Amino acid sequence: MRVGIVINEQRGFFNEVYAALTEHHQTSLFKWRVFRLPFLNTRINRYLFNHDLQAFMQANDVVFFEWASELLVAATHLPKVCGIVTRLHRYEMYEWADRVNWEAVDRIILVSQAKEREFVARFPDQAVKIVVCGVSTSLEKFVPRPKTFSGDIGTLCHLIPRKRVYDLILTFKELTQKRSDLHLHIAGGPDPGYQDYYIALWHLVKELNLEVDVTFYGRVTDPWNWYHKIDVFVSNSYSEGLQVAPMEAMASGCYCLSHRWDGAEELLPQENLFYTSAELQKKILRYCEIPETEKQEQRACMRAIACDKFDINQTIAQVLQVVEEVGECAGLRNVHR
């Protein structure tokens, strides 16, 4: 089967799925021409883009859009010539979903039941097309290592306001007044659109006299090793699809806690979720105080959850099945034309 792949955002969630599609089917990646001319630049490039995208769809049985964003919007307003599958993560719901012609899409993969509820409330006629298939992680790459508890609290994310790392630093300051043996590890680089937020994080650490107690790592290229520094991983976001970093941390054997963003209950047990800073502090302090044997049991439970719910191989199988089902239907449509 001929499968086209369209992706113009980050590929980190898609590498293993892409490899599997390439292994099982004849795949091609969409590329379009851009000319920089002194006149008529926008008009010519728009024409070339639409021409190339239409030709790409005609050349494939199914086209898979890894993000339900700008390129999907364009494709769904062209004549339908193939099956279309897309995976909607989170931000597309608020930036692009209203502009997509969903009638032209055959299957819509959503990353959580919470996002399914939100999507159906907005587009009820599309409910029959939805498949819930969360992002996941490699259990072979992210594995536990023996570690005795040493008070290491960590978070890994893009350093943008939605992740609420500023608030986490304030919470950590209060924690240090109750326990002096804790350390906060912050991994992740600045976002070009939020340089002020990144600078504010460093300034806050300095003003709170936490330079010795907080470490910034910048962008981490080997997270499978970085998680082994961490005892307690914290997600403090207010909105997520189904966040990958806590999955990786769980698979690596970290004890994990998360703010109760909508859908967080699909990620962690209820006892690992919090709303307020006071709740988070209480949960961290409780974990600090339990015996080492119980800590190890909790770490093993985190790994077990990751193995049961967030195995990348399960996601690969689901995506392949969806793409192949749409491909079969597209083939039948072509036969009966």
C-alpha positions in Angstrom: 0.0 0.0 0.0 1.2 3.5 -0.8 1.3 5.7 2.3 2.1 9.3 2.3 3.4 11.0 5.4 2.9 14.7 6.1 4.6 16.3 9.1 5.8 19.9 9.6 6.0 20.1 13.4 8.4 18.2 15.7 8.9 14.5 15.0 9.8 13.3 18.4 6.5 11.6 19.0 6.5 10.0 15.6 9.9 8.4 14.9 9.0 4.8 15.8 5.6 5.0 14.1 7.3 6.4 11.0 9.8 3.6 11.0 7.0 1.0 11.2 5.0 2.5 8.4 8.1 2.5 6.2 8.8 -1.1 7.1 5.3 -2.3 6.2 4.3 -0.1 3.3 5.7 1.9 0.4 6.0 5.3 2.0 6.9 8.8 0.9 7.4 12.1 2.8 5.7 15.3 1.5 8.0 18.0 0.4 7.0 21.2 -1.4 8.8 23.7 -3.5 9.3 27.3 -2.4 10.6 30.0 -4.7 11.9 33.3 -3.6 11.0 35.7 -6.3 11.1 39.5 -6.3 7.4 39.6 -7.4 4.2 37.5 -7.0 6.1 35.5 -4.4 3.0 34.6 -2.3 0.7 33.8 -5.1 3.2 31.5 -7.0 4.2 29.6 -3.8 0.6 29.1 -2.9 -0.1 27.7 -6.3 2.9 25.4 -6.1 2.0 24.3 -2.6 -1.5 23.3 -3.6 -0.3 21.6 -6.8 2.3 19.6 -5.0 0.0 18.6 -2.2 -2.7 17.5 -4.6 -0.2 15.5 -6.6 1.2 13.9 -3.5 -2.3 12.8 -2.4 -3.1 11.4 -5.8 0.1 9.3 -5.7 -0.9 7.6 -2.4 -3.7 5.4 -1.2 -3.6 6.9 2.3 -2.0 10.1 3.5 -1.2 10.3 7.3 -1.0 13.8 8.8 0.9 13.5 12.1 -0.4 16.9 13.2 -3.9 18.1 12.5 -2.6 21.6 11.7 -2.0 23.9 8.7 -1.1 21.2 6.1 -4.2 19.2 7.0 -6.4 22.3 6.7 -5.0 22.8 3.1 -5.4 19.1 2.2 -9.0 18.9 3.3 -10.0 21.8 1.1 -8.6 20.2 -2.0 -10.5 17.6 -4.1 -10.5 14.3 -2.2 -8.5 11.6 -4.0 -7.2 9.3 -1.2 -7.8 8.2 2.3 -6.8 10.7 5.0 -5.8 9.9 8.6 -4.6 12.4 11.1 -3.4 12.4 14.7 -4.5 15.4 16.8 -2.3 16.0 19.9 -3.4 19.1 21.8 -2.5 22.5 20.4 -4.2 21.8 17.1 -7.5 21.7 19.0 -7.2 25.4 19.7 -5.2 26.7 16.7 -6.4 24.7 13.7 -9.4 22.4 14.3 -12.1 24.9 13.3 -10.4 25.4 9.9 -10.2 21.7 9.0 -12.9 20.3 6.6 -13.4 17.2 8.8 -15.8 15.7 6.2 -12.7 14.9 4.1 -10.9 13.1 6.9 -11.5 9.3 7.3 -10.0 8.7 10.7 -9.1 11.0 13.6 -6.6 9.7 16.1 -6.9 11.5 19.5 -4.3 11.0 22.2 -6.6 10.8 25.2 -10.2 10.2 26.2 -10.2 13.8 27.6 -9.4 15.1 24.1 -12.0 12.8 22.7 -14.7 14.4 24.9 -13.5 17.9 24.0 -13.4 17.1 20.3 -16.9 15.4 20.2 -18.4 18.4 22.1 -17.2 20.6 19.3 -17.6 18.3 16.3 -20.3 15.8 17.2 -20.8 14.6 13.6 -17.2 13.3 13.5 -17.5 11.0 16.6 -17.7 7.8 14.5 -14.3 8.5 13.0 -12.4 8.8 16.3 -9.8 6.4 17.5 -8.2 7.1 20.9 -4.5 6.1 20.6 -2.2 7.9 23.0 1.4 8.8 22.5 3.7 6.4 24.3 7.3 5.6 24.9 10.0 3.0 24.3 10.3 0.6 27.2 13.6 -0.7 25.8 15.2 2.8 25.8 13.7 4.1 29.1 14.6 1.5 31.8 15.1 1.7 35.5 18.4 1.8 37.3 19.1 1.2 40.9 19.1 4.5 42.8 19.0 5.2 46.5 16.7 8.2 47.4 18.6 11.5 47.6 15.9 14.1 47.4 16.1 14.8 43.7 13.0 16.4 42.2 12.8 16.9 38.5 10.8 18.2 35.6 11.5 18.0 31.8 9.6 20.1 29.4 9.6 23.1 27.0 10.0 26.1 29.3 6.8 27.9 28.5 4.1 29.4 30.7 1.7 26.4 30.1 4.2 24.1 31.9 4.1 26.3 35.1 7.8 25.8 36.0 7.8 29.2 37.6 5.2 28.0 40.0 7.1 24.8 40.6 10.1 26.8 41.7 8.0 28.8 44.2 6.6 25.5 45.5 10.2 24.1 45.8 11.3 27.2 47.8 8.6 26.4 50.4 9.7 22.8 50.4 13.3 23.7 51.2 12.0 25.4 54.4 10.6 22.1 55.5 13.4 19.8 54.2 16.9 21.1 53.4 18.1 18.0 51.5 16.1 18.5 48.4 17.3 19.5 44.9 15.3 20.7 41.9 16.4 19.6 38.4 14.9 21.5 35.5 15.5 20.1 32.0 14.3 21.8 28.8 15.3 24.7 26.6 13.7 28.1 26.0 10.9 28.5 23.4 11.7 31.3 20.9 8.3 32.8 21.7 8.8 32.9 25.4 12.3 34.1 26.1 11.0 36.4 28.8 9.6 33.4 30.7 12.9 31.6 30.5 14.8 34.6 31.8 12.2 35.0 34.6 12.9 31.4 35.8 16.6 32.1 36.2 15.9 35.5 37.9 13.5 33.8 40.3 16.0 31.2 41.3 18.6 33.9 41.9 16.2 36.1 43.9 15.1 33.2 46.1 18.8 32.3 46.8 18.3 28.8 45.2 21.3 28.8 42.9 22.8 25.9 44.9 19.5 24.0 45.1 18.3 24.3 41.5 20.0 23.1 38.4 19.1 24.1 34.8 20.1 21.6 32.2 18.9 23.2 29.0 17.8 20.9 26.2 18.6 17.3 27.1 19.6 15.1 24.2 19.7 11.8 26.2 16.6 11.9 28.5 16.9 8.1 29.0 20.0 8.9 31.1 18.8 12.2 32.6 15.8 10.5 34.3 18.2 8.4 36.4 19.2 11.5 38.3 15.6 11.9 39.5 13.7 10.5 42.5 10.4 12.4 42.1 9.3 13.6 38.6 6.7 16.4 38.6 4.4 17.6 35.8 3.0 21.0 36.7 1.2 21.8 33.4 -2.3 23.2 33.2 -3.1 21.6 29.8 -1.7 18.5 28.0 -2.7 16.0 25.4 -1.2 13.1 27.2 2.3 14.2 28.2 5.2 12.0 27.2 7.8 13.1 29.7 6.0 11.5 32.7 5.6 8.3 30.7 9.4 8.3 30.1 10.0 9.0 33.8 7.7 6.2 34.9 9.4 3.8 32.5 12.7 4.9 34.0 11.5 4.1 37.5 10.9 7.6 38.8 8.1 8.3 41.2 5.7 10.6 39.4 3.3 13.3 40.4 1.1 15.5 38.2 -1.1 18.5 38.4 -4.7 17.5 37.6 -4.9 18.9 34.1 -7.9 17.5 32.2 -6.9 13.9 31.3 -4.2 13.5 33.9 -6.1 10.6 35.4 -5.4 8.7 32.2 -1.7 9.1 33.0 -1.4 8.5 36.7 -3.4 7.0 39.6 -5.6 9.5 41.6 -3.2 9.5 44.6 -0.5 10.8 42.3 -2.4 13.9 41.2 -2.7 17.3 42.9 -4.3 20.7 42.4 -2.6 23.0 44.8 1.0 23.7 45.8 0.1 22.6 49.3 -1.1 19.2 48.0 2.1 18.8 45.9 4.3 19.5 48.9 2.4 17.1 51.1 2.8 14.3 48.5 6.5 14.9 48.0 7.1 15.1 51.8 5.2 11.9 52.3 7.3 10.1 49.7 10.5 11.4 51.3 9.5 10.0 54.7 8.4 6.4 53.7 11.0 3.6 54.1 13.4 2.9 51.3 11.8 -0.4 50.6 8.5 1.2 50.1 10.1 3.8 47.8 11.4 1.0 45.7 8.0 -0.6 45.5 6.5 2.7 44.4 9.2 3.0 41.7 8.3 -0.5 40.5 4.6 0.4 40.4 5.5 3.4 38.1 7.4 1.1 35.7 4.5 -1.4 35.7 2.0 1.4 34.7 4.3 2.4 31.9 4.6 -1.1 30.7 0.8 -1.7 30.8 -0.4 1.6 29.3 2.3 3.4 27.4 4.3 0.8 25.4 5.2 2.3 22.0 4.7 -1.1 20.3 1.0 -0.9 21.2 0.7 2.5 19.6 2.5 1.4 16.5 0.1 -1.5 16.1 -2.9 0.7 16.5 -1.7 3.3 14.0 -0.9 0.6 11.5 -4.3 -0.9 11.8 -6.1 2.4 11.3 -4.0 3.3 8.3 -4.5 -0.1 6.7 -8.3 0.0 7.3 -8.5 3.4 5.7 -6.4 2.1 2.8 -8.7 -0.8 2.2 -11.7 1.5 2.1 -10.0 3.9 -0.2 -9.1 1.0 -2.5 -12.7 -0.1 -2.6 -13.9 3.4 -3.4 -11.5 3.5 -6.4 -12.7 0.1 -7.7 -16.3 1.3 -7.7 -15.6 4.7 -9.4 
